[in-house]
Every structure is written in structure tokens, then in C-alpha cells.
Amino acid sequence: MKRILCVYLPRWPFQRLTQARPELRGRPLAIAQPNTPRGATILLCCERSTQRGIHPGMPVAEARAIVPHLAIGAEDPARDRLALQKLAAWAERYSPIVGLEEGPAPESLLLDITGCAACFHGEDQLAQRARDEFRQQGWIVQVASADTVGAAWALSRQQGAELLS
């Protein structure tokens, strides 16, 4: 029976940005889409920004008027994908078959762990080790396994998302 492990990295663009630029951690942060008909607009915002009244779709100028010290990162799907691909290569320690979820903005790694569990003394231990080692690297992850990609993907998102603050 096929088994899939999904490693979900909630708010992946924030995680990638704050890993690359640690000085942004703990600050109100938003990611902006630069070229829209209304000018640059907020695409994603962290919990601290949301608490201060910033929301997706808001013009960057308006957001900066509300929170003058708001850190703005530019949307960069290519860099997000490349960083996730590098993380997928690192995750080959758990399975030789690792890929990214489909779509324009993937936030999950999908590992075919069929036959791999015995190397980790069981599937639960494999999942726990993956979760622990991702977190030791500084990533916020939610991990779930199932018989299908769709089920593992959905289960990983039902664990109660940890928010970046």
C-alpha cells in the first residue's frame, strides 16, 4: 500500500523571507504584490500586522500609513519555489522520492514513504523525526501521512495552523 507524508509549511513565503532575513522576525511584516492596477498591494500579512489593521488587498501606502514601521517584502514566487526545492532535496533523508505540491505557490513537500517506515522504526517515528528535524532547522511545519496525496495534504492542514507572529 502506498503511503505519502505531507510536510506543510504554513505561510511559506513568510518563513522563507524570515529565514533569509532574520532581522525581520518579530516585526510587523507583509508581503506585497508590486504590480496591480491600484499599485503595490498587500498579498499576505503576519499576525502582528493583522492585529494592527493590515489585511490582504490593502494598498501598501495605506498599510504604511497605519503601521509606519511595517516591513514589506516583495512577492517572489520564483524564489519561494527555489527555496522549497532546496528543502525538498534536504528532505530526501526521509524518502528518495520528494516533490512539491502542484500549483503556482506551493507550501508543502510530498514524500512517498512507501517502504521507508522500517528504516525509522515505524511510520509514526518517521513523521516525528521529520517534524522535529524541520523544526530544529527553524521551520514551522505540520506533518501528516495517508494513503493518498490528497488525504495527506488535507490532514496536514487540519492540525491547527501555527501562526507566525
C-alpha positions as CSV (number, residue, x, y, z in Angstrom):
1,M,0.0,0.0,0.0
2,K,1.3,3.4,-1.0
3,R,2.0,5.9,1.9
4,I,2.5,9.6,1.5
5,L,3.9,12.1,4.0
6,C,3.0,15.7,3.6
7,V,5.1,18.4,5.2
8,Y,3.1,21.6,5.2
9,L,5.0,24.8,5.8
10,P,2.2,27.3,6.7
11,R,2.7,30.8,5.3
12,W,5.7,29.6,3.3
13,P,6.6,33.0,1.8
14,F,7.0,34.4,5.3
15,Q,9.0,31.5,6.5
16,R,11.4,31.8,3.6
17,L,11.7,35.5,4.0
18,T,12.4,35.4,7.7
19,Q,14.9,32.6,7.3
20,A,16.7,34.6,4.7
21,R,16.4,37.9,6.7
22,P,16.3,37.1,10.4
23,E,16.2,40.8,11.3
24,L,12.5,40.7,10.2
25,R,11.5,38.3,12.9
26,G,9.2,39.7,15.5
27,R,8.4,42.8,13.4
28,P,5.1,43.6,11.7
29,L,5.6,42.1,8.2
30,A,3.7,42.0,5.0
31,I,4.4,40.6,1.5
32,A,3.3,42.9,-1.3
33,Q,2.3,42.2,-4.9
34,P,4.1,45.1,-6.7
35,N,2.2,45.5,-9.9
36,T,-1.5,45.7,-9.6
37,P,-3.9,48.3,-11.1
38,R,-4.0,50.0,-7.7
39,G,-0.3,50.0,-7.3
40,A,1.5,47.8,-4.8
41,T,-0.9,45.9,-2.6
42,I,-0.6,43.6,0.4
43,L,-0.8,40.0,-0.5
44,L,0.0,38.3,2.8
45,C,0.4,39.7,6.3
46,C,1.6,38.2,9.6
47,E,-0.4,38.1,12.7
48,R,1.2,41.2,14.2
49,S,0.3,43.2,11.1
50,T,-3.3,41.8,11.1
51,Q,-3.7,42.9,14.8
52,R,-2.7,46.4,13.7
53,G,-5.3,46.6,11.0
54,I,-3.4,45.4,7.9
55,H,-5.1,43.0,5.6
56,P,-4.6,41.4,2.1
57,G,-5.7,43.6,-0.7
58,M,-4.8,46.9,1.1
59,P,-2.6,49.3,-0.8
60,V,0.9,49.4,0.6
61,A,0.7,53.2,1.0
62,E,-2.4,52.8,3.3
63,A,-0.7,50.0,5.2
64,R,2.4,52.1,5.8
65,A,0.1,55.0,7.0
66,I,-1.4,52.7,9.6
67,V,1.9,51.0,10.6
68,P,4.8,53.2,9.6
69,H,7.5,50.6,10.7
70,L,5.8,47.8,8.7
71,A,8.4,45.7,6.9
72,I,7.4,44.9,3.3
73,G,8.8,42.0,1.4
74,A,8.2,41.8,-2.3
75,E,6.3,38.8,-3.6
76,D,8.8,36.4,-5.2
77,P,7.2,33.1,-6.3
78,A,10.3,32.0,-8.1
79,R,12.5,32.4,-5.0
80,D,9.8,30.8,-2.9
81,R,9.7,27.8,-5.2
82,L,13.5,27.5,-5.4
83,A,13.9,27.6,-1.6
84,L,11.2,24.9,-1.3
85,Q,13.0,22.8,-3.9
86,K,16.2,23.0,-1.9
87,L,14.3,22.0,1.2
88,A,12.9,19.1,-0.8
89,A,16.4,17.9,-1.6
90,W,17.3,18.1,2.1
91,A,14.2,16.1,2.9
92,E,15.4,13.2,0.8
93,R,16.9,11.9,4.1
94,Y,13.3,10.5,4.8
95,S,12.5,9.2,1.3
96,P,14.2,9.1,-2.1
97,I,11.0,10.4,-3.7
98,V,10.2,14.0,-2.6
99,G,8.3,16.6,-4.6
100,L,6.4,19.9,-4.2
101,E,2.7,20.2,-4.2
102,E,1.3,21.4,-7.5
103,G,0.2,24.9,-8.1
104,P,1.6,28.4,-8.5
105,A,2.5,28.9,-4.8
106,P,3.4,25.5,-3.2
107,E,3.6,25.4,0.6
108,S,4.1,21.6,1.0
109,L,6.6,18.9,0.4
110,L,5.2,15.5,-0.5
111,L,7.2,12.4,0.3
112,D,6.5,8.9,-0.9
113,I,7.4,7.0,2.2
114,T,6.2,3.6,1.0
115,G,8.6,1.1,2.4
116,C,10.6,3.7,4.3
117,A,9.0,3.3,7.7
118,A,11.1,0.3,8.7
119,C,14.2,2.4,8.5
120,F,12.8,4.7,11.1
121,H,11.2,2.0,13.4
122,G,7.7,2.8,12.1
123,E,5.8,5.5,10.3
124,D,5.0,7.4,13.4
125,Q,8.7,7.7,14.3
126,L,9.5,8.7,10.7
127,A,6.9,11.5,10.9
128,Q,8.0,12.6,14.3
129,R,11.6,12.7,13.3
130,A,10.8,14.7,10.2
131,R,8.7,17.2,12.2
132,D,11.5,17.5,14.9
133,E,14.3,18.0,12.4
134,F,12.4,20.5,10.3
135,R,11.7,22.5,13.5
136,Q,15.3,22.2,14.6
137,Q,16.2,24.0,11.3
138,G,13.8,26.8,12.3
139,W,10.8,25.8,10.1
140,I,7.2,25.8,11.3
141,V,5.7,22.5,9.9
142,Q,2.6,20.4,10.2
143,V,3.1,16.8,9.2
144,A,0.6,14.1,8.2
145,S,0.7,10.8,6.4
146,A,-2.0,8.9,4.5
147,D,-2.7,6.5,1.6
148,T,-3.1,9.3,-1.0
149,V,-1.5,12.7,-1.7
150,G,-4.9,14.5,-1.3
151,A,-5.6,12.9,2.1
152,A,-2.1,13.6,3.5
153,W,-2.3,17.2,2.1
154,A,-5.7,17.8,3.8
155,L,-4.7,16.1,7.1
156,S,-1.6,18.2,7.4
157,R,-3.7,21.4,7.2
158,Q,-6.2,20.2,9.8
159,Q,-3.8,20.1,12.7
160,G,-4.3,23.7,13.7
161,A,-2.0,26.1,12.0
162,E,0.7,27.7,14.0
163,L,0.8,31.4,13.2
164,L,3.9,33.4,12.5
165,S,3.9,36.4,14.8
